[in-house]
Amino acid sequence: MLVFGLLTAALLTAAMAGFRPATVLIGVTFAVAAVLRVFVRDVGILAVRSRFTDVTVMLVLGGAVVMLGLMIPPPVVELPWVPRRTG
């Protein structure tokens, strides 16, 4: 329920405040889901993959979504391998 609540908050944020904060919030939601997967032992029918795989994939995707959210023009974070747009 916590993850669904955060995703709902991200959608409301996108509607009211813009897509940059919403994108960052979606990435944070991935990280929260990864932490919950570490500590919640009984996941029922969701236990298709190993816990390590779930946590690793969610942390990588969450980090990537946060970085993409921070790179939306005008960027908050500049990566050296991403070329700048000049007009």
C-alpha positions, 0 to 999 in steps of 0.5 A: 500500500505504501508503494501504491500511495507513493505512485499516486502521489507522483501522479498528483505531483505530475498533474500539479507541479510538473514532471521533474519532481514527479519523475524523481518521486517515481525513482524514490518509489522504486528505492522504497520498494527495494527496501521493503523487499529486503525486510518483508519476508512473506511476499506470497505470489510475488516471489517469482525471482530471488530477493537479491534480483528484485532488490538489485533491479529496483535499485538500479531502475530507481537510480536511473529514473532519479538521474533522468529526472534530474537531467530534464532541461534545465538540468540539475545534474550534468553528466560528462558523457551526455552532450549539451543541447545548444539551441 
